[in-house]
Amino acid sequence: MPAAGGGPGRGALPRASVPVTSGARPGRSRRAAPAVPPTVEPMRAAFVERLGPPEEIVYGELPTPRPGPTDVLVEVIATTVNPVDAFVRSGLFATPVPFPFVVGRDLVGRVLQAGPGAADFSPGDMVWCNSLGHDGRQGAAAERAVVAADRLYHLPPGVDPATAVALLHPAATAHLALFAHGRAALGRTVLVEGAAGNVGTVLVALAAEAGARVVATAAARDAEYVRALGAAEVLDYRAEDVGERLRAACPDGVDLHLDTSGRNDLGTSVDLLARGGRVVLFAGARARPELPAGPLYMKGCTITGFVISHATAAQLAEAAGTVNRLLADGRVRTRSVETLPLSATAEAHRMVEGGATRGRRLVLLPGLDAGGVVG
Ligand SMILES: NC(=O)c1ccc[n+]([C@@H]2O[C@H](COP(=O)([O-])OP(=O)(O)OC[C@H]3O[C@@H](n4cnc5c(N)ncnc54)[C@H](OP(=O)(O)O)[C@@H]3O)[C@@H](O)[C@H]2O)c1
């Protein structure tokens, strides 16, 4: 089980909090903010006092966290809910969290205050982070958040915060899957299953850009979309003969197999692999497939897995370069974004957990609660 943190540390939140709503639908009222320095001003946040279902999420007041010398205090403009945020909140993904624990991993915002050891950042800079809310760090679902300077990146000019925050997690995940764990090589065959989803979209685009021959599976309605991203062949995953079609589409075998659907049918995956091929697992937290050990070792293949939660700050910074390039050129975007007020965080967790967000990303905007301008 994740452990509660000890005494107040970097970005620590004193325990006093004022609940406004508990797992309830969004409210729109807001108290006038007192005219005090940002380090002591209370803020609205979505937090839990213990791990559990979405109903544990309280939307209420917490003190603004205090940045340390190498930290940056950020005004959150947009945050989002990823499947992993529900895993952390429920305890399915075990990671240390301090209570009261602000949920949420990703943010786009504006710098309010930068410590002396955070010289790359100045008040007013537009920035983003995709590694809050786990491993002892407080989360992003608040009006303000403290981010360590080595986990914070500048947002390219002119990029819409809601559009950006929706892409951060899937795009960084796709980069890590291909380049940190998949060792994608130019001219190789990469099979992306679930290619039209959030992560799949970026996997196809990046693998094709890196020179791979991308074979993809997606719903028939998404075939053109996936082809336009750079896939050489797109097969309907619902087709009865999809296995045979995949074998025909990959005559020399698959060098890298990535399944975003979480089905993780290792029998088929290993059968499709070329000699020395690799399966990278990163979805399907509850999957328990059978492993075809014989064919796997006889072909000298590898199965590995990863979660972005374990990526180092250096790996995330490298991925951030790719994410910023994608944000700046705008070619790869999340297909559908729904914006909600921050006070709807519990509802958003319910939707993500219940699978009600298929095909779209939920973006939470603290500015909508304040009734103010977003961005
Ligand atoms: N390990 C990590 O660090 C990490 C990071 C980010 C995400 N993830 C995980 O990655 C997974 C994908 O996330 P996402 O945001 O990309 O989800 P998503 O947008 O829902 O994409 C999943 C895709 O899989 C497709 N699909 C469903 N059943 C399929 C099947 N039998 N064969 C092939 N494709 C199928 C879906 O198509 P339809 O639309 O037709 O249903 C959808 O396009 C999630 O499980 C998430 O938790 C892991």
The ligand as an ORCA input file, in Angstrom:
! r2SCAN-3c Opt
* xyz 0 1
  N       2.490      2.379    -18.881
  C       2.306      3.685    -18.928
  O       3.127      4.466    -18.450
  C       1.074      4.230    -19.591
  C       0.990      5.598    -19.904
  C      -0.139      6.065    -20.575
  C      -1.172      5.192    -20.866
  N      -1.069      3.889    -20.490
  C      -2.133      2.934    -20.787
  O      -2.225      2.831    -22.201
  C      -3.532      2.425    -22.544
  C      -3.997      3.237    -23.727
  O      -4.268      4.553    -23.320
  P      -4.981      5.530    -24.338
  O      -5.185      6.796    -23.614
  O      -4.269      5.522    -25.635
  O      -6.376      4.769    -24.524
  P      -7.397      4.908    -25.724
  O      -7.298      6.277    -26.327
  O      -8.708      4.430    -25.217
  O      -6.822      3.876    -26.811
  C      -7.035      2.505    -26.749
  C      -7.326      2.043    -28.171
  O      -7.409      0.625    -28.188
  C      -8.377      0.281    -29.162
  N      -8.814     -1.104    -28.962
  C      -9.773     -1.574    -28.129
  N      -9.839     -2.931    -28.236
  C      -8.898     -3.306    -29.141
  C      -8.486     -4.558    -29.672
  N      -9.063     -5.692    -29.290
  N      -7.491     -4.556    -30.571
  C      -6.895     -3.428    -30.964
  N      -7.249     -2.205    -30.513
  C      -8.242     -2.148    -29.603
  C      -9.453      1.306    -28.971
  O     -10.253      1.376    -30.139
  P     -11.827      1.722    -30.067
  O     -11.912      3.218    -29.968
  O     -12.365      1.170    -31.325
  O     -12.383      1.048    -28.836
  C      -8.640      2.568    -28.727
  O      -8.387      3.259    -29.940
  C      -4.369      2.562    -21.268
  O      -4.562      1.271    -20.733
  C      -3.499      3.367    -20.332
  O      -3.730      3.062    -18.982
  C       0.036      3.393    -19.876
*
